[in-house]
């Protein structure tokens, strides 16, 4: 009886997943991907993602001119255009080389720079990045000094993907390895097929940071990535932890981290940076190769940002006068876990977007499990009660016999 009830509930769940209530209309955008707009022969990388729809345009500008950087520029018009002055951009004074026209339609902008990769010797296998003796740190890899290959060969305008891949050309540890940023854009809502299967929408792009084939400089090496964010003086970035359900998409991971502007009295949406607290030790991902990651509190960069980057081309020279600049570190690995040299691979994904970050909800599988676990006992109780009542009625005899 119990098996039949469970199968019935499971069938109902599958039916619910296949023919559930109609969803609300999803927001979609017309998205294009272009490499080096306005230049046909530049060997540099400047990727422009233009997402148009719903009375607005979101411009994402990815570049490896200097430190790998992404600009997010939101405008309240569907007709704004990105303009690049290449002569000025590649000069020692690039200020004003990147702009959006008309400029008065820009409502919000922010930037995220990927500046350094730290490598340290975790001799006690604690994965404690901030608690490690400074003497156990190797000189950091400055990404602004890397040699970056052209994204032209990897760019796919149909799938809206491109890869920015670079090496430290003076370091023999990079003879067979590289650092790359895989960029993806989306026309609508959905979920990635690759781990950790991030939920996305039309207002965001995805970045996958990959460290592959790089020879560690010693035994027991672990890595961390430094990022720098920029927000107007009226506000600053804050880290936010969102507890997530554990379902079939990312088993054992209960936390989603977000870096969002802490700007009071703001009536419009702002940008965000979102990721699940996990990286992977192989390209295939999966639970067996999961590497929990940790984000650390920011440190303020009060002085003017000195790292070469396209932020100067868009924001100008005196960034510190009008913006809060902060650095964050995210480290990869868990105490008593495997070190980088086991697979020679590290992959970590995150979303950069505008508006409300995507939120996971209970999946069909989880709802089915809950229905079976909670519904089956109730159904059995009801069916059992009915059976008992029917059986009692059949066994009760009359209290007297009629006289013939």
ABEGO torsion letter per residue (X at the ends): XAAAAAAAAAAAAAAAAAABBBBBBBBBBBBBBBBGBGBAABABBBBBBBBBEGGBBBBBBBBABEBBBBBBBBBABAABBBBBBAAAAABABABGABBBOBAAABABBBBBBBABBBBBBBAAGAGBAAABBAAABBBBBBAAABBBBBAAAABBAAAGBBBBBBBBAABAAAAABBBBBBBBBBABBEBBABOAGBBBBAABBBBBBBBBGBBBABBGBBBBBBBBBBBBAABBBBBBBBBBBBBAABBGBABBBBBBBBBBGBABBBBBBBBBBBBBABAAEEAAABBBBBBBBBBBBABBBABBBAAAAAAEABAAAABBBBBBBBBBEBBGBBBAAAAGBBBBBBBBBBEBBBBBBBBAAAAAAAAAAAAAAAAAAAAAAAAAAAAAAAABBBABBBBX
